[in-house]
Each structure stands twice: as C-alpha cells, then as structure tokens.
Amino acid sequence: MTELYEKLFQPYKFSSGVEVKNRIMLAPMTHYSSDDQGYVTEEELAYYGERSAGVGTVITACAYVIAGGKGFPGQFSADDDAFIPSLRKVAETIQGKGAKAILQIYHGGRQSPPDLLPDKQPVSASSVASSEGAPVPREMTEAEIQEVIKAFGEATRRAIEAGFDGVEIHGANTYLLQQFFSPHSNRRTDKWGGTLGKRMIFPLSIVNEVEKTVAEHAKSPFVIGYRISPEEGSEPGITLDDTLQFVDRLANQNLDYIHVSVGHFWNGSFRESDRTESRIVKIYEKVGNRIPVVGVGALHTPEEVAEAMETGVPFIALGRELLMEPYWIEKIKSGKEKEIRTTLSKKDQEELVIPDPLWEKLVNVKGWLPVVD
Ligand SMILES: Cc1cc2nc3c(=O)[nH]c(=O)nc-3n(C[C@H](O)[C@H](O)[C@H](O)COP(=O)(O)O)c2cc1C
C-alpha cells in the first residue's frame, strides 16, 4: 500500500466514543429485498456480510420508523419491537465481519408511494405535491408531528436494543425531514414553518429526541449521524446558504457526523452556477473542526478518494463502487488496487452478492451503474 492511501486507513474516535478502524463507509443503499412485512431476508444479510470486512463503517439502507413513512417495496422496518430480532441480524452480520453498524432511520413523507401505506395517504409538512401529477400529501397535524418525532426515538431505542453502534437520521434526498426544511414542501404558518429558523424545528426536534433516547438507553457509546442534501432544484427550494445555516446549527448538537448527500463530490451549486466549489467542501469549511463531515458521490478509485480527502473532509462513503467491488479496501491493502472494478458485468451478480430486486434495477435503470456487458 502506498503512502497516498494512508489517510484512508487512519482510525478515528467519534465524539460519542465509538472508534472506527478507517475512514471509508459503505453508503446507505436500499436493496428492496425485505419481506412484505419489513423483516430482513437472507439475501440482504449476505449482501452486508460481503461488504463489511474492509470498511470501517457500514450505514444500512434506510429503515422506516412508522408505517405511514414507508417509502419502498421491500424496505426493512424499525417501526415495532417485533423487528428487533430482524434488525439484530443486520447488526451482527456487519459487526461479525469487523465494521461498525449504523442503522439509517427514515420517513418518506410525500415521497411514499400511496400503495405502500396503511391508509394510502402520504403525509408531509404541507399539502404540496413534489411535482405536477405526483400524489398530493395531507398536511400533518400537530399530533402526527409529535408521533413521528417519537417514532424516530423509538426506532433509535430498537437500534440500541438490536446492538447497532449508531443511527443515521435520514434528513436528505427529499424525504420527510428535508420536506420540513424546504420552502417548497413546507408552507406552514404555525411553529413548524415560515422562516428558515422555523423550518429547522422539526428536524432539530428529531435530533433532540434521538439524543435523548441515546442518553436514556445506550449502555455503551452510540453514534448519531445526520444526512443532508445541500440543495433542491425546485422553486422555491433549499439553497446552499440555507444549508450552511442549518449545518451551523447541527454542528452544535450532540451529533457524531454530518453526511452530505450529493451525486458528485466535486460538483458546485446547481442553483447558483457561479458557486463552483464543491458543496461538500463548503460545508466542511463551515463546520470546521466542530463535527466531522462525510463526503460521497461518484468516487471510485483509491486515487479519487485520496484526492477528495486532501480537501480535509475526514470521511468518504462509497455507494455504487462497493456494489461493483465489495473488496475495495482489501485490494488496496494487498497492493492490488489496479484490480479494483469500476464497471459492472452482468455475469457477476452471484459473485457480487447483490439481491435480485436491487440487481434488476442496477442493470436495467440507465445511468445507475456503468454496465459493460
Ligand atoms: C441503489 C441505491 C440505493 C440507495 N439508497 C439510499 C438510501 O437508502 N439512503 C440514502 O440516504 N441514500 C441512498 N442512496 C444514495 C447513496 O447513499 C449515495 O449517496 C449515492 O449513490 C452517491 O454515492 P455513490 O456515487 O458512491 O454511489 C442510494 C443509492 C443507490 C445507488
């Protein structure tokens, strides 16, 4: 292994006290393969087992915290104590291979397909569809808002009881927490909406609830991460300046990291074309040393990851690359980095241990992965 990659292999101790052996994380990726009730299947456990030996941290696919927030067919559930044994299998599989296991906790809000919901009615901050023709959500009542905040706390308690090392609050990718932060989906005039500060109240209430749950229930150090999307394309929509104010608030919480979800690590603002510096780097500069930032997005080779870390961003999550190359870390360690795959061959499903429903999307949805044959 060359010196170039030394940064990737530095251990790190989060503020909670959890220690990880290196700076690479498996990015959260939904695998659409749990059973209809939300229990994890053997295929999913095999998928995690195959990808947990090298990386320091595995962030799981998003698990819904309440039935009204389910977002995908085959999504796994953290919405009831009945799922603790199912969640435990995920945690044990990941930890058994040597990585720390972080459960991503989620509510889909207006993005939930009506067919997956008990009453077929998505909910959100306000009754505004994401785009023309998309389902119109029902505005959440005060009682429903409180119920969802509690549900994030309860899912965290279940993650603790299942033996996870932490949770990542999914505040990104247009789902419910982002919907409350966004001026597009949040048109409320009560305490949960209006100014930028008020649009932060719902996500911050969830952070507080999760922190409280960890303080009450965790008997050993437990990570709390928060994932954001820095911008939205809609009008009105979240701007980079909104996000810089939000991360400033998040940095003062008892969080272990902020994870910035973008498609490409180096891309600048898509709302303001003159702001060309990487949004991840901007966020890193804003929070400074107060909280570590996790960067992600279209990084594949070890050189690309090392270059991204040269910016000072301390953690990198790899998503699609670890689908195509589960042994990414091991190949660097054994000096075989030139053998790291950065394309997908249709022949390799079995070797790559990818569940059928995810595989079908990867090979058929154009643009997701470079499929070579
Ligand atoms: C198949 C697939 C499923 C995903 N599921 C999730 C998810 O459950 N939660 C989440 O926050 N992001 C999800 N993402 C986004 C990834 O975590 C990541 O941010 C994105 O793929 C960009 O990183 P990459 O270029 O390294 O893949 C998913 C991405 C893919 C390709």
Ligand as a Chemical Component Dictionary entry (heavy atoms), coordinates in Angstrom:
data_LIG
# 
_chem_comp.id                   LIG 
_chem_comp.type                 NON-POLYMER 
_chem_comp.pdbx_formal_charge   0 
_chem_comp.three_letter_code    LIG 
# 
loop_
_chem_comp_atom.comp_id 
_chem_comp_atom.atom_id 
_chem_comp_atom.alt_atom_id 
_chem_comp_atom.type_symbol 
_chem_comp_atom.charge 
_chem_comp_atom.model_Cartn_x 
_chem_comp_atom.model_Cartn_y 
_chem_comp_atom.model_Cartn_z 
_chem_comp_atom.pdbx_ordinal 
LIG C1  C1  C 0 -29.303 1.527 -5.245 1  
LIG C2  C2  C 0 -29.171 2.748 -4.391 2  
LIG C3  C3  C 0 -29.922 2.851 -3.235 3  
LIG C4  C4  C 0 -29.780 3.983 -2.392 4  
LIG N1  N1  N 0 -30.460 4.037 -1.206 5  
LIG C5  C5  C 0 -30.214 5.050 -0.334 6  
LIG C6  C6  C 0 -30.765 5.034 0.977  7  
LIG O1  O1  O 0 -31.456 4.085 1.409  8  
LIG N2  N2  N 0 -30.498 6.080 1.788  9  
LIG C7  C7  C 0 -29.718 7.144 1.386  10 
LIG O2  O2  O 0 -29.506 8.083 2.150  11 
LIG N3  N3  N 0 -29.155 7.159 0.154  12 
LIG C8  C8  C 0 -29.358 6.148 -0.692 13 
LIG N4  N4  N 0 -28.710 6.116 -1.904 14 
LIG C9  C9  C 0 -27.715 7.173 -2.229 15 
LIG C10 C10 C 0 -26.293 6.700 -1.870 16 
LIG O3  O3  O 0 -26.143 6.572 -0.467 17 
LIG C11 C11 C 0 -25.205 7.666 -2.376 18 
LIG O4  O4  O 0 -25.372 8.919 -1.773 19 
LIG C12 C12 C 0 -25.237 7.848 -3.889 20 
LIG O5  O5  O 0 -25.327 6.604 -4.550 21 
LIG C13 C13 C 0 -23.976 8.582 -4.395 22 
LIG O6  O6  O 0 -22.811 7.891 -3.990 23 
LIG P1  P1  P 0 -22.020 6.885 -4.976 24 
LIG O7  O7  O 0 -21.684 7.670 -6.212 25 
LIG O8  O8  O 0 -20.792 6.488 -4.188 26 
LIG O9  O9  O 0 -22.926 5.747 -5.279 27 
LIG C14 C14 C 0 -28.879 5.016 -2.760 28 
LIG C15 C15 C 0 -28.130 4.902 -3.948 29 
LIG C16 C16 C 0 -28.255 3.780 -4.755 30 
LIG C17 C17 C 0 -27.394 3.665 -6.000 31 
# 
loop_
_chem_comp_bond.comp_id 
_chem_comp_bond.atom_id_1 
_chem_comp_bond.atom_id_2 
_chem_comp_bond.value_order 
_chem_comp_bond.pdbx_ordinal 
LIG C1  C2  SING 1  
LIG C2  C3  SING 2  
LIG C2  C16 DOUB 3  
LIG C3  C4  DOUB 4  
LIG C4  N1  SING 5  
LIG C4  C14 SING 6  
LIG N1  C5  DOUB 7  
LIG C5  C6  SING 8  
LIG C5  C8  SING 9  
LIG C6  O1  DOUB 10 
LIG C6  N2  SING 11 
LIG N2  C7  SING 12 
LIG C7  O2  DOUB 13 
LIG C7  N3  SING 14 
LIG N3  C8  DOUB 15 
LIG C8  N4  SING 16 
LIG N4  C9  SING 17 
LIG N4  C14 SING 18 
LIG C9  C10 SING 19 
LIG C10 O3  SING 20 
LIG C10 C11 SING 21 
LIG C11 O4  SING 22 
LIG C11 C12 SING 23 
LIG C12 O5  SING 24 
LIG C12 C13 SING 25 
LIG C13 O6  SING 26 
LIG O6  P1  SING 27 
LIG P1  O7  DOUB 28 
LIG P1  O8  SING 29 
LIG P1  O9  SING 30 
LIG C14 C15 DOUB 31 
LIG C15 C16 SING 32 
LIG C16 C17 SING 33 
# 
